Amino acid sequence: MRKPTPPDELFIHLHDRPGQSVAWYYRPASAPAEEGTLADENQLAILQPRALGSRVTVLLGARAFLFHRATFGKKVRPGHHAALAWQLETITPGDVTQLHLTVLDQRGQDVWLAAVDKAQLQRWVDWLSDAGITAGQALPDVLALPDASQRWQALRLQRQWLVRQSRYAGFNAVDEEELALIFSRFDPDPAPLSHSPPPGCFSQWPTVASDSAMPLLAAGARQTQVNVLQHLAGSKRAASRRWRHLLPVLGGLYLATFALPPLISGYRIGQQADRLQTQTLARYWQYFPQQRGNAPSAQRLAEQKAKLLQQLPRDGLLTLLNDLRPFLDGLGDERPQRLHWQDNRLELVFATPPDTLKARQSAIPPALELHWLGDGENQTRLQITRRDAL
């Protein structure tokens, strides 16, 4: 039986920052392998013809990742990632809810995680999408180095160094100077197995011959199941299968969204209008109790409004009351029950006979004219005007 032909493979290395060079390695099934370097991510479209029909794997700069061993009491599923993210809170300066988690392995309650900022992951995906390239697998570049269970592994890719510390962790150094700074923190020197000629200050490192960096990383990527894009791609395919038979219903609901808002809005406006009308009538009957039960017309409201405006206190009323104060104080406990002001004339109504009030009155202010009018046996109306207004 004839074995199936393996697919073409394209491996792309992306830095965590824009504007950096992009290393690539292309291994077609029936032709010699190719590799090269692009100036930056804006030239990824050059690889689009090679990506067509190929299995595309992207190696992502490990500087953007946080590797951590967490503890979880049961098998981790995608819905548990939020709970795992909180275990990173003490070692992460940012918002842990903005981290995308990938489970590298789980053994009992121990869970090894690779966390990356969701915005950074989306930025890498956008770079590829803008170039017309779809990746099937993506992983931190250091996890494509040979296994580091027994010894650290190191590799130079262009100017930067990739170091794998263990099966589930590693780091990048942008150049030899940063590499020396990082290793100065370890005592003794871990002396990784280097797959590239080591820097002069690390000449004691053991080395192993390697023709090129990208073919070595490609070989390691083939052997790992790590894929930070797994949940992104898998969820879309699952949702497509699960909801395909509901597309007609969803389409109907989508069209209904155009018809429902006007109906709902009209209903709410009608309710608000009814509520406003009820409040207006209640306020109207409060000021005009004799009209209770009757809904006034617009003309009637205008007339009553004009009448009320005429009765508003004016500056002349305040001046008159101030002049009248000594006279009112002379009446003792007798206080007016009602006050009416119109046409510069003040009318006070007392619940006392006129003779009683006259007996208590003091001197009348010379600027005022007073007229006593009996209104029943126990009620008196007192009209006050200014002499200069007569």
C-alpha positions as CSV (number, residue, x, y, z in Angstrom):
1,M,0.0,0.0,0.0
2,R,1.4,3.4,-1.0
3,K,2.1,5.7,1.8
4,P,0.4,9.2,1.7
5,T,2.7,12.0,0.6
6,P,3.6,14.2,3.6
7,P,2.4,17.8,3.2
8,D,4.7,20.8,2.5
9,E,5.8,22.6,5.7
10,L,6.5,26.2,6.3
11,F,8.0,27.4,9.6
12,I,8.0,31.1,10.5
13,H,9.7,32.8,13.4
14,L,8.1,36.0,14.8
15,H,9.6,38.3,17.4
16,D,7.5,39.8,20.2
17,R,8.1,43.3,18.8
18,P,7.3,44.8,15.4
19,G,10.0,45.9,13.1
20,Q,12.2,42.8,13.7
21,S,13.6,40.4,11.1
22,V,11.6,37.3,10.3
23,A,13.4,33.9,9.8
24,W,11.6,31.2,7.8
25,Y,12.2,27.6,6.7
26,Y,10.3,25.9,3.9
27,R,10.3,22.2,3.4
28,P,8.4,21.0,0.4
29,A,7.5,17.3,0.1
30,S,9.2,16.8,-3.2
31,A,11.9,19.5,-3.5
32,P,14.9,20.8,-1.7
33,A,14.3,22.8,1.5
34,E,14.6,26.6,1.5
35,E,15.2,29.1,4.2
36,G,15.7,32.8,4.4
37,T,15.1,36.1,6.3
38,L,12.6,38.9,5.8
39,A,13.2,42.5,6.8
40,D,10.2,42.6,9.1
41,E,6.5,41.4,9.5
42,N,5.4,43.7,6.7
43,Q,7.1,41.4,4.1
44,L,5.2,38.2,5.3
45,A,3.1,38.3,2.1
46,I,6.2,37.1,0.3
47,L,5.7,33.7,1.9
48,Q,2.0,33.5,1.0
49,P,2.7,31.3,-2.2
50,R,4.7,28.9,0.0
51,A,2.0,28.9,2.7
52,L,-0.7,27.8,0.2
53,G,-1.2,24.0,0.6
54,S,1.4,23.9,3.4
55,R,1.2,23.1,7.0
56,V,2.2,26.4,8.6
57,T,3.9,26.4,12.0
58,V,4.8,29.7,13.8
59,L,7.5,30.0,16.4
60,L,6.7,32.9,18.7
61,G,9.2,34.9,20.7
62,A,9.4,33.5,24.2
63,R,10.0,36.9,25.7
64,A,6.2,37.5,25.5
65,F,5.4,34.3,27.4
66,L,5.2,33.5,31.1
67,F,5.9,29.9,32.0
68,H,4.4,28.7,35.3
69,R,3.6,25.6,37.2
70,A,0.1,25.8,38.8
71,T,-1.9,23.4,40.9
72,F,-5.4,22.2,40.0
73,G,-7.4,19.4,41.6
74,K,-9.0,18.0,38.4
75,K,-8.4,17.6,34.7
76,V,-8.1,21.1,33.1
77,R,-10.6,22.0,30.5
78,P,-10.9,25.3,28.6
79,G,-13.6,26.5,31.0
80,H,-11.1,26.2,33.9
81,H,-8.6,28.7,32.4
82,A,-10.0,31.6,34.3
83,A,-9.4,29.9,37.6
84,L,-5.9,29.0,36.7
85,A,-5.2,32.6,35.6
86,W,-5.7,33.8,39.1
87,Q,-2.7,31.7,40.3
88,L,-0.6,34.0,38.1
89,E,-1.7,37.2,39.9
90,T,1.2,37.3,42.3
91,I,3.9,37.0,39.5
92,T,2.1,39.1,36.9
93,P,2.1,42.9,37.1
94,G,-0.9,43.2,34.6
95,D,-4.5,42.0,34.5
96,V,-4.5,38.2,34.6
97,T,-7.9,38.2,32.9
98,Q,-6.2,39.5,29.8
99,L,-3.9,36.5,29.5
100,H,-4.4,33.6,27.1
101,L,-3.4,30.3,28.7
102,T,-2.1,27.2,27.1
103,V,-1.8,24.0,29.1
104,L,1.6,22.4,28.2
105,D,1.1,19.3,30.4
106,Q,-0.7,18.1,33.4
107,R,0.4,15.4,35.9
108,G,-1.9,14.8,38.8
109,Q,-2.5,18.2,40.4
110,D,0.5,19.9,38.7
111,V,-0.3,21.9,35.6
112,W,2.4,23.6,33.4
113,L,1.1,26.7,31.7
114,A,2.3,29.1,29.0
115,A,0.6,32.5,29.3
116,V,0.7,35.3,26.8
117,D,-1.2,38.6,26.6
118,K,-4.2,38.3,24.5
119,A,-3.4,41.5,22.6
120,Q,0.0,40.2,21.8
121,L,-1.3,36.9,20.5
122,Q,-3.9,38.7,18.4
123,R,-1.1,41.0,17.0
124,W,0.8,37.9,15.7
125,V,-2.4,36.5,14.2
126,D,-3.1,39.8,12.5
127,W,0.4,39.9,11.0
128,L,-0.2,36.6,9.4
129,S,-3.8,37.3,8.4
130,D,-2.8,40.6,6.7
131,A,-0.3,38.5,4.6
132,G,-2.9,35.9,3.7
133,I,-1.3,33.2,5.8
134,T,-3.2,30.9,8.2
135,A,-1.2,29.0,10.8
136,G,-2.2,25.6,12.0
137,Q,0.2,25.6,15.0
138,A,2.0,28.2,17.0
139,L,4.3,27.7,20.0
140,P,7.0,29.6,22.0
141,D,10.2,29.3,20.1
142,V,12.2,27.9,23.1
143,L,9.9,24.8,23.3
144,A,11.1,23.8,19.8
145,L,14.6,23.3,21.1
146,P,15.7,19.8,22.0
147,D,14.4,18.4,25.3
148,A,16.0,20.0,28.3
149,S,15.0,17.5,31.0
150,Q,18.6,16.5,31.6
151,R,20.5,19.7,30.5
152,W,19.7,23.2,29.3
153,Q,19.7,23.8,25.6
154,A,20.9,26.9,23.8
155,L,20.7,28.1,20.2
156,R,21.6,31.4,18.4
157,L,19.0,32.6,15.9
158,Q,20.3,35.6,14.0
159,R,21.5,38.0,16.9
160,Q,19.3,36.6,19.7
161,W,19.8,33.5,21.8
162,L,17.1,31.0,22.7
163,V,17.6,29.0,25.9
164,R,15.4,26.1,27.1
165,Q,15.7,25.6,30.8
166,S,13.4,22.6,31.2
167,R,10.7,20.7,29.4
168,Y,8.2,23.5,30.0
169,A,10.2,26.7,30.3
170,G,12.8,28.9,28.6
171,F,13.8,32.4,27.7
172,N,15.2,34.7,25.0
173,A,18.1,37.1,25.1
174,V,18.2,39.8,22.4
175,D,22.0,39.6,22.1
176,E,25.2,38.2,23.8
177,E,25.3,41.1,26.3
178,E,21.8,40.4,27.6
179,L,22.7,36.7,27.6
180,A,25.7,37.3,29.8
181,L,23.6,39.5,32.2
182,I,21.0,36.7,32.6
183,F,23.5,34.0,33.2
184,S,25.3,36.1,35.8
185,R,22.4,35.4,38.1
186,F,23.0,31.7,38.1
187,D,25.6,30.2,40.4
188,P,27.0,27.8,39.3
189,D,26.7,28.4,35.5
190,P,24.1,25.9,34.1
191,A,26.4,25.5,31.1
192,P,23.7,24.6,28.5
193,L,24.4,22.4,25.5
194,S,24.9,24.9,22.8
195,H,23.8,24.2,19.2
196,S,25.7,27.3,18.0
197,P,29.2,28.5,18.7
198,P,28.9,30.0,22.2
199,P,30.0,33.6,23.0
200,G,33.5,34.1,24.1
201,C,32.6,34.5,27.7
202,F,31.0,31.1,27.7
203,S,33.6,29.2,25.8
204,Q,33.3,26.4,28.5
205,W,29.8,25.5,27.2
206,P,29.7,22.1,25.5
207,T,28.6,22.4,21.9
208,V,27.1,20.1,19.3
209,A,27.3,20.6,15.5
210,S,24.3,22.2,13.9
211,D,24.1,23.4,10.3
212,S,21.4,26.0,10.8
213,A,19.0,27.2,13.5
214,M,15.6,27.1,11.7
215,P,15.9,23.4,10.6
216,L,16.7,22.5,14.2
217,L,13.6,24.4,15.5
218,A,11.5,22.9,12.7
219,A,12.5,19.4,13.8
220,G,11.6,20.2,17.4
221,A,8.2,21.8,16.5
222,R,7.2,18.6,14.6
223,Q,7.7,16.6,17.8
224,T,5.6,18.7,20.1
225,Q,1.8,18.9,20.5
226,V,2.0,22.4,22.0
227,N,-0.3,24.8,20.2
228,V,-1.3,28.2,21.6
229,L,-3.9,28.5,18.8
230,Q,-5.6,25.3,19.6
231,H,-8.6,26.7,21.5
232,L,-9.0,29.6,19.1
233,A,-9.3,27.3,16.1
234,G,-11.1,24.5,17.8
235,S,-13.8,26.6,19.3
236,K,-14.7,28.1,15.9
237,R,-15.0,24.7,14.2
238,A,-17.1,23.2,17.1
239,A,-19.4,26.2,17.0
240,S,-19.8,25.9,13.3
241,R,-21.0,22.2,13.6
242,R,-23.1,22.8,16.6
243,W,-25.1,25.8,15.3
244,R,-25.3,25.1,11.5
245,H,-28.8,23.6,11.8
246,L,-30.0,26.7,13.6
247,L,-28.9,29.2,10.9
248,P,-32.5,29.7,9.5
249,V,-33.7,30.4,13.0
250,L,-30.9,32.8,13.7
251,G,-31.5,34.5,10.4
252,G,-35.1,35.1,11.4
253,L,-34.1,36.5,14.7
254,Y,-31.6,38.8,13.1
255,L,-34.3,40.2,10.8
256,A,-36.6,40.6,13.7
257,T,-34.1,42.9,15.4
258,F,-34.8,45.5,12.7
259,A,-38.6,45.4,13.4
260,L,-38.7,45.1,17.2
261,P,-36.8,48.3,18.2
262,P,-39.4,50.7,16.5
263,L,-42.3,48.7,18.1
264,I,-40.6,48.7,21.6
265,S,-39.7,52.3,21.3
266,G,-43.2,53.3,20.3
267,Y,-44.7,51.3,23.2
268,R,-42.3,53.0,25.7
269,I,-43.1,56.5,24.3
270,G,-46.8,55.8,24.7
271,Q,-46.3,54.7,28.3
272,Q,-44.2,57.8,29.1
273,A,-46.9,60.1,27.5
274,D,-49.7,58.5,29.6
275,R,-47.6,58.8,32.8
276,L,-46.8,62.5,32.0
277,Q,-50.5,63.2,31.3
278,T,-51.5,61.7,34.7
279,Q,-48.9,63.7,36.5
280,T,-50.0,66.9,34.8
281,L,-53.6,66.4,35.8
282,A,-52.7,65.6,39.4
283,R,-50.6,68.8,39.6
284,Y,-53.5,70.8,37.9
285,W,-56.1,69.5,40.4
286,Q,-53.7,70.4,43.2
287,Y,-53.8,74.0,42.3
288,F,-57.4,74.1,41.1
289,P,-59.3,71.7,43.4
290,Q,-62.6,73.0,42.2
291,Q,-61.8,71.6,38.7
292,R,-61.1,68.1,40.0
293,G,-62.4,65.4,37.6
294,N,-62.2,67.7,34.6
295,A,-59.5,67.6,32.0
296,P,-58.7,71.2,31.0
297,S,-58.4,72.3,27.4
298,A,-55.3,74.0,26.2
299,Q,-57.1,77.3,26.0
300,R,-58.4,77.0,29.6
301,L,-54.9,76.2,30.8
302,A,-53.5,79.3,29.1
303,E,-56.2,81.5,30.7
304,Q,-55.5,80.1,34.2
305,K,-51.8,80.5,33.7
306,A,-52.2,84.1,32.8
307,K,-54.4,84.7,35.8
308,L,-51.9,83.1,38.2
309,L,-49.1,85.1,36.7
310,Q,-51.0,88.3,37.5
311,Q,-51.1,87.2,41.1
312,L,-47.4,86.7,41.5
313,P,-45.8,88.9,44.1
314,R,-44.1,92.0,42.7
315,D,-41.6,94.4,44.2
316,G,-44.5,96.7,45.2
317,L,-46.0,94.0,47.4
318,L,-42.8,93.5,49.3
319,T,-42.4,97.2,49.9
320,L,-46.0,97.6,51.0
321,L,-45.7,94.6,53.4
322,N,-42.6,96.2,54.9
323,D,-44.4,99.5,55.5
324,L,-47.4,97.6,56.9
325,R,-45.3,95.6,59.4
326,P,-45.7,98.0,62.4
327,F,-49.5,98.1,61.8
328,L,-49.7,94.3,61.7
329,D,-47.6,93.9,64.8
330,G,-50.0,96.2,66.6
331,L,-52.8,93.7,66.0
332,G,-51.2,91.3,68.4
333,D,-52.1,87.6,67.9
334,E,-54.5,88.4,65.0
335,R,-53.0,87.1,61.9
336,P,-54.5,87.2,58.3
337,Q,-55.9,83.9,57.0
338,R,-55.5,84.7,53.4
339,L,-53.6,87.2,51.3
340,H,-54.6,88.4,47.8
341,W,-52.6,90.8,45.7
342,Q,-53.9,92.3,42.4
343,D,-53.6,95.6,40.6
344,N,-51.3,97.1,43.3
345,R,-54.0,96.4,45.9
346,L,-53.4,94.1,48.9
347,E,-56.4,92.4,50.5
348,L,-56.0,90.6,53.8
349,V,-58.8,88.4,55.3
350,F,-59.0,88.0,59.1
351,A,-61.2,85.6,61.0
352,T,-62.2,88.4,63.4
353,P,-65.0,91.0,63.4
354,P,-64.1,94.5,62.1
355,D,-64.8,96.2,65.5
356,T,-62.3,94.0,67.3
357,L,-59.6,94.7,64.8
358,K,-60.2,98.4,64.8
359,A,-59.9,98.5,68.6
360,R,-56.5,96.9,68.4
361,Q,-55.1,98.9,65.5
362,S,-52.2,101.2,66.0
363,A,-51.3,104.3,64.0
364,I,-51.8,103.8,60.3
365,P,-48.7,104.4,58.1
366,P,-49.2,107.7,56.4
367,A,-48.3,106.3,53.0
368,L,-51.0,103.7,53.1
369,E,-54.8,103.8,52.6
370,L,-56.8,101.2,54.6
371,H,-60.4,100.2,54.0
372,W,-62.3,97.9,56.4
373,L,-64.9,95.6,54.9
374,G,-67.1,93.3,57.0
375,D,-67.5,89.9,55.5
376,G,-70.0,88.1,57.8
377,E,-70.1,88.3,61.6
378,N,-66.6,86.9,62.3
379,Q,-64.7,87.8,59.2
380,T,-63.1,91.0,58.0
381,R,-61.5,92.0,54.8
382,L,-58.9,94.7,54.9
383,Q,-57.9,96.4,51.7
384,I,-54.6,98.3,51.6
385,T,-53.3,100.6,48.8
386,R,-50.6,103.2,48.5
387,R,-51.8,106.8,48.5
388,D,-49.6,107.5,45.5
389,A,-51.2,104.7,43.5
390,L,-54.7,106.0,43.9
